[in-house]
Amino acid sequence: MSGAETAQNEQVFSSNLLQGKKALVLGVANKRSIAWAIAQTLSRHGAQLAFTYQGDRIKDSVEKLVTTLPKKSPLFPCDVTKPEDIKNLYDGVRAEFGTLNYLVHCIAFAKKEDLEGRIIDTSREGYLMAHEVSAYSLLTVAKGAEPLMEKEGGSIVALTYLGSEKVVQNYNVMGMAKASLESGVRYLAHELGPKNIRVNGVSAGPVNTLAARGISGFTKMLDFHRQKAALCRNVEVEEVANTAFFLLSPLGSGITGEIIYVDAGYRIMGM
Ligand SMILES: NC(=O)c1ccc[n+]([C@@H]2O[C@H](COP(=O)([O-])OP(=O)(O)OC[C@H]3O[C@@H](n4cnc5c(N)ncnc54)[C@H](O)[C@@H]3O)[C@@H](O)[C@H]2O)c1
């Protein structure tokens, strides 16, 4: 069975494990988004979802996707660099849901010129922007979620990539931002643990999405990954989504502060 078939078979798996649970998903831009794959998986396991979209430019595309889900899902505008957006988002989620069980952070951004060339040339502005959007935002959205998760406990998952700990050509400033994000996962896990709120990261192998295509030489990255990975293939987005589901759900109840690699065994390889 090929990797794609394995993932497709897993995709049809559904349950009532998340029935009655409420999840907020950040980072759907289009049907290829990892956030969308996670949303569909959470929905198949019974969760009710709320979504954000970054701006009017992608509102229509997100709206169209969201209406395909069986349960009505509220949609909120949210640019994570705007504190008023985050406040309005959580006011809206509180009004719609009352409580929140799960938070999915699938947000990253760096300027195109900072995803190629020499890292030494990264501008101060580009550095700050990449870190604000891709790492600091985890703190601000977790802070908004905390009071809504206090009653029932909760679980937060953020998406990350191997470029945080290994040098990946052209990933550059985003590697530094992901290192910060992953550290944030651990600090938040410690801080929110007493409230029974778990925080974990899913480190995905390369997946062909809008954000990924912004990385110079991304197609080469996919080829290289396929050749080197233990499973001799790239990951399917459904496999990433299934791991996020596992970590969020009661199945992951003993896990917090971890980064789980869903990379078809790429990271373990030396030579
Ligand atoms: N695609 C991959 O190969 C890969 C691998 C590992 C990790 N990831 C991570 O997965 C996550 C999702 O990315 P994706 O690959 O699905 O791409 P994507 O382009 O579909 O998603 C990125 C999202 O970030 C949002 N975003 C950017 N700036 C924002 C801002 N200021 N405010 C609010 N939202 C903002 C975009 O609107 C978009 O929805 C990212 O954290 C990415 O780094 C991706």
The ligand as an SDF file (V2000), in Angstrom:
LIG
                    3D

 44 48  0  0  0  0  0  0  0  0999 V2000
    3.6280   23.2410    4.5110 N   0  0  0  0  0  0  0  0  0  0  0  0
    4.6900   22.7360    5.1200 C   0  0  0  0  0  0  0  0  0  0  0  0
    5.5530   22.1240    4.4970 O   0  0  0  0  0  0  0  0  0  0  0  0
    4.8380   22.8800    6.6110 C   0  0  0  0  0  0  0  0  0  0  0  0
    5.7050   22.0250    7.2950 C   0  0  0  0  0  0  0  0  0  0  0  0
    5.8310   22.1660    8.6690 C   0  0  0  0  0  0  0  0  0  0  0  0
    5.1140   23.1350    9.3450 C   0  0  0  0  0  0  0  0  0  0  0  0
    4.2650   23.9590    8.6340 N   0  0  0  0  0  0  0  0  0  0  0  0
    3.5250   24.9730    9.3830 C   0  0  0  0  0  0  0  0  0  0  0  0
    2.1490   24.7460    9.2590 O   0  0  0  0  0  0  0  0  0  0  0  0
    1.4600   25.9650    9.5300 C   0  0  0  0  0  0  0  0  0  0  0  0
    0.3990   26.1830    8.4640 C   0  0  0  0  0  0  0  0  0  0  0  0
    1.0100   26.4720    7.2120 O   0  0  0  0  0  0  0  0  0  0  0  0
    0.5460   25.8180    5.8440 P   0  0  0  0  0  0  0  0  0  0  0  0
    1.7340   25.1350    5.2770 O   0  0  0  0  0  0  0  0  0  0  0  0
   -0.7080   25.0700    6.0290 O   0  0  0  0  0  0  0  0  0  0  0  0
    0.3330   27.0810    4.8970 O   0  0  0  0  0  0  0  0  0  0  0  0
   -0.9420   28.0650    4.6900 P   0  0  0  0  0  0  0  0  0  0  0  0
   -0.4060   29.1610    3.8280 O   0  0  0  0  0  0  0  0  0  0  0  0
   -2.1020   27.3250    4.2110 O   0  0  0  0  0  0  0  0  0  0  0  0
   -1.2220   28.6050    6.1570 O   0  0  0  0  0  0  0  0  0  0  0  0
   -0.5120   29.6730    6.7460 C   0  0  0  0  0  0  0  0  0  0  0  0
   -1.5570   30.5220    7.4290 C   0  0  0  0  0  0  0  0  0  0  0  0
   -0.9460   31.5710    8.1860 O   0  0  0  0  0  0  0  0  0  0  0  0
   -1.8600   32.6560    8.1230 C   0  0  0  0  0  0  0  0  0  0  0  0
   -1.2020   33.9110    8.5190 N   0  0  0  0  0  0  0  0  0  0  0  0
   -0.0660   34.4680    8.0300 C   0  0  0  0  0  0  0  0  0  0  0  0
    0.1360   35.6740    8.6060 N   0  0  0  0  0  0  0  0  0  0  0  0
   -0.9050   35.8680    9.4810 C   0  0  0  0  0  0  0  0  0  0  0  0
   -1.2750   36.9200   10.3640 C   0  0  0  0  0  0  0  0  0  0  0  0
   -0.5430   38.0400   10.4660 N   0  0  0  0  0  0  0  0  0  0  0  0
   -2.4040   36.7860   11.1030 N   0  0  0  0  0  0  0  0  0  0  0  0
   -3.1710   35.6740   11.0010 C   0  0  0  0  0  0  0  0  0  0  0  0
   -2.8860   34.6560   10.1740 N   0  0  0  0  0  0  0  0  0  0  0  0
   -1.7540   34.7450    9.4200 C   0  0  0  0  0  0  0  0  0  0  0  0
   -2.2930   32.6610    6.6640 C   0  0  0  0  0  0  0  0  0  0  0  0
   -3.4740   33.4400    6.4870 O   0  0  0  0  0  0  0  0  0  0  0  0
   -2.5200   31.1870    6.4290 C   0  0  0  0  0  0  0  0  0  0  0  0
   -3.8420   30.8410    6.7280 O   0  0  0  0  0  0  0  0  0  0  0  0
    2.5390   27.0430    9.6080 C   0  0  0  0  0  0  0  0  0  0  0  0
    2.8660   27.2840   10.9470 O   0  0  0  0  0  0  0  0  0  0  0  0
    3.6970   26.3900    8.8880 C   0  0  0  0  0  0  0  0  0  0  0  0
    4.9480   26.9240    9.2670 O   0  0  0  0  0  0  0  0  0  0  0  0
    4.1000   23.8380    7.2960 C   0  0  0  0  0  0  0  0  0  0  0  0
  1  2  1  0
  2  3  2  0
  2  4  1  0
  4  5  1  0
  4 44  2  0
  5  6  2  0
  6  7  1  0
  7  8  2  0
  8  9  1  0
  8 44  1  0
  9 10  1  0
  9 42  1  0
 10 11  1  0
 11 12  1  0
 11 40  1  0
 12 13  1  0
 13 14  1  0
 14 15  2  0
 14 16  1  0
 14 17  1  0
 17 18  1  0
 18 19  2  0
 18 20  1  0
 18 21  1  0
 21 22  1  0
 22 23  1  0
 23 24  1  0
 23 38  1  0
 24 25  1  0
 25 26  1  0
 25 36  1  0
 26 27  1  0
 26 35  1  0
 27 28  2  0
 28 29  1  0
 29 30  1  0
 29 35  2  0
 30 31  1  0
 30 32  2  0
 32 33  1  0
 33 34  2  0
 34 35  1  0
 36 37  1  0
 36 38  1  0
 38 39  1  0
 40 41  1  0
 40 42  1  0
 42 43  1  0
M  CHG  2   8   1  16  -1
M  END
$$$$
